[in-house]
């Protein structure tokens, strides 16, 4: 017996709950989140069941921020620019190899 089958045997959801699960799965299967990157954001079946994700509210039409930069600004600190050694000296002095 597989884990999902065992979950259903143990929890014995009523017909109304099963119907709700199926309806939610049908909607989520078409959602951008579940379709993004080849479905890499689809939760594992047992996670979905154990967390009762069929009860989650589906948020649609969330406005996207249009004025945010496409990439964060470049960091200017010496460590981010790879200049640690020039600023602090030999890393071995601090116990780093």
Secondary structure as the mmCIF struct_conf table of DSSP 4:
data_model
#
loop_
_struct_conf.conf_type_id
_struct_conf.id
_struct_conf.beg_label_comp_id
_struct_conf.beg_label_asym_id
_struct_conf.beg_label_seq_id
_struct_conf.end_label_comp_id
_struct_conf.end_label_asym_id
_struct_conf.end_label_seq_id
HELX_RH_AL_P HELX_RH_AL_P1 UNK A 3 UNK A 11
HELX_RH_AL_P HELX_RH_AL_P2 UNK A 15 UNK A 29
TURN_TY1_P TURN_TY1_P1 UNK A 30 UNK A 30
BEND BEND1 UNK A 31 UNK A 31
HELX_RH_AL_P HELX_RH_AL_P3 UNK A 32 UNK A 35
HELX_RH_3T_P HELX_RH_3T_P1 UNK A 36 UNK A 39
TURN_TY1_P TURN_TY1_P2 UNK A 40 UNK A 41
HELX_LH_PP_P HELX_LH_PP_P1 UNK A 42 UNK A 44
HELX_RH_AL_P HELX_RH_AL_P4 UNK A 45 UNK A 50
TURN_TY1_P TURN_TY1_P3 UNK A 51 UNK A 52
HELX_RH_3T_P HELX_RH_3T_P2 UNK A 53 UNK A 55
BEND BEND2 UNK A 56 UNK A 56
HELX_LH_PP_P HELX_LH_PP_P2 UNK A 57 UNK A 59
HELX_LH_PP_P HELX_LH_PP_P3 UNK A 62 UNK A 65
BEND BEND3 UNK A 66 UNK A 68
BEND BEND4 UNK A 70 UNK A 71
HELX_LH_PP_P HELX_LH_PP_P4 UNK A 72 UNK A 75
BEND BEND5 UNK A 77 UNK A 77
TURN_TY1_P TURN_TY1_P4 UNK A 78 UNK A 82
HELX_RH_AL_P HELX_RH_AL_P5 UNK A 84 UNK A 88
HELX_RH_3T_P HELX_RH_3T_P3 UNK A 91 UNK A 94
TURN_TY1_P TURN_TY1_P5 UNK A 95 UNK A 95
#
